[in-house]
Amino acid sequence: MKITIEQINESTREQFVELLGEIFEHSPWIAASAYAARPFVTVEALHAAMINVVRESRVETIVDLFRAHPDLGTRLAVAEYSAQEQQGAGLNQLTAEEYNQFYGLNQTYLKTFGFPFILAVRGKKKEDILAAMEARIWHTASEEAEQALLEIEKISGFRLKDLIIE
């Protein structure tokens, strides 16, 4: 379903959260907090307001946002947006060997940083994703937290642009 920025601006708080609550993985609180910044002139302005909510949140809240993301390549049920994005990258068609590789890297990453590996997978192939996982496992905790935020910004930007007609 496509909507306009005007419909976003005219929506009640409940409608706003219903429409935008899953833009950030299992985190409708971001949409609820961004509602007060209406009206939005563009999708980019809406996105900036939502990102501002995230960036101004407590560290614990941001880590909870990170933890709301699924493992890449998981065979467990994931949110609709994530399922479509992972499918587009071919992560729903992993061989047993590839699945084990993703699973192992996801587990190592989680133990190292305390949250799942986050990457905007749109336009990427499974090989690109594996390479990113292997490279980022060597980041410091602060580097990786900042990278995870940047990836969430990309993911949420893609989702908003897919949803809203300008």
N, C-alpha and C positions, 0 to 999 in steps of 0.2 A: 504494500500500500504506500503510495506516494502522497505527501502532504506539502502544503506551502508554508513559507515562513509566516505568512499572515495567519494561517490556521494555528500555528504554534503560539503566536502573540495573542490571539483571541481566546485561547483555551483557558479553562479553569486550572487551578493547581493540580487537581486530581487528573484531569485530561492530559495535562503537560507531563506528569509523571508516567501516566499510562503510555503515552506516545514515545517518551524518551528515556524511560527508566532502565531499559536494557542496553542503551548505547554503551555504557560502561558496565562490564560484565557483573551481573548480579548485584548492582550497586545503584538502586533507584534513588538513594539519598543524594546523589550528585545532581540529578534532575530536580529533585525537590528543593535543593538549596539554590540552584541556578534560576529558578522560577522568578525570584524577586528582581532579577536583572532585566526582565522584559521592559520594553519591547526590543526585539533584535532586528537590526536592519538587514543583516545577511546571515547565512549559515556560518560563516567564519566568526561573526560576532557572538553567535550562540555558542559555538565551539570554544571560543576564548573564555566566555563566562563559565562554561562547565570545567574547563581546564583550570581556571582560577580557583574554583571551588576545591578541586583536588589538591592543587599546589599549596593552598592555604590551610589544608587539613593537618591534624596532628600526625606525627610519624606513624603511630600505631594504626591510625585510620588508613593511611596510605598503604601500609603493609597488608592490612586486611583487604584492600582493593587488589593488591598483587595476588593475594591468596585466593581471591574469587575466580581467578583465571584457571582454565583447565590445562593439564599437561598437553603439549603438542603431540599428536600421534596416538592419543589415548583411544582405547576401544570402549571406554565408558560413555554413557550419554552425556552430551554437553548442550549448552544453550544453543538456540537456533542460529544466531549470528556466528558463533564459533564453529558450529558444524559446517555451515556454508563456506566459511573462510578456510577451514582445514581441508574440506573437500576440494576446493579450488586449487590447493597446493598439492593435491594427491595424497594427503595424509590418511585418507580413508581406504587407500589401496596399498598399504605397506605389506611387504612380504614378511614372513615370520622373522627372518634375520633383521630386516629393517626395523620392525616393531621392537625387537629386543634391543637394538642399538638406541632407538629413541627412548625406550623405557629406562635403560641404564643411564643415559645422559640426563634424563629428567630427574631420576633419583639422586644422582650425584649433585646436580644443580640445586635441587631442593635441600639436600643436606648442607650444602655450602652456603646458600643464601637465605634459606628459610621461607622461600616462596617459589612458585613454579617459574620456569623459563617463559618469558613473554616476548613475542616477536610479531610484528605486523606481517602476516604471511602472504598478503595479497601480492600477486605478481611474482611469487617465489616458488621454486620447486623444492621437493624434499631434500635434495642435495644441498641447496642453499641454506636451508634451515639447519641441517646437520652441521654444516660448516660454521654457521653462526653460533650454534650451541657449543661446539668444540672450542671456538675462539673465546667466547664470553665466559666460559667456566674459569678463566684465569684472571678475570677482572677483580678489582677490590670490591668490597661490599658497597662502598659509596659510589663507585663507578657503575656498578650493576644496578643499584637503586635508581640512579639518574637515567640509565639506559632503559630500564623497565618503564619509567615514566614517559620517556620519549616515545617508546613503542606504543604505549597506551594512548598517547596523543594521536599517533598515526591511525591506530585502529579506530578510535572514536571518530576521528575526522572522516575516514572512509565511510563509516556507518551512517553518520549524519548526512553526508553528500548522497548516499544511496537512498535515504529516506525522504529528503526534502527537495522539492522542486523550487528553483529560484526564478 
